[in-house]
Amino acid sequence: MDHEITREVVLDADPEEVWRSLTEPEHMAGWLGEDAEIDLRPGGDLELTDPVEGRRSGWVETVEPGRRLALWWSTEHDEESSRVEFELERVEAGTVLRVVETRPLSDLAVPTALALA
């Protein structure tokens, strides 16, 4: 898949603390976006303000507390939505946080020649 960015970092914190930072609006503001609102259930709404990109809107796809969170979001300037998956893994040094951002809808694009047929 050409439309994927993966980042991984080891955090000196337990998975429960990292989970709160990912899911509680008062903690999200420090790294993910300001004025965050999240309905933490599959199908729940997500709204936040990114200081660079502006307002992001989306929805929650997957919630596995302490382990995995998947969201879809976009700004008014995006041509398509991104899927962002956060995976947490407990390790001796704390927690590995893996973030995978994809644009899966790009892979569904119909080639122009087929669309015109």
Secondary structure as UniProt FT lines:
FT   STRAND          4..11
FT   HELIX           15..23
FT   HELIX           25..28
FT   TURN            29..32
FT   STRAND          34..38
FT   TURN            42..43
FT   STRAND          45..50
FT   TURN            51..53
FT   STRAND          54..64
FT   TURN            65..67
FT   STRAND          68..75
FT   TURN            76..77
FT   STRAND          82..91
FT   TURN            92..93
FT   STRAND          94..102
FT   HELIX           104..108
FT   HELIX           112..116
//
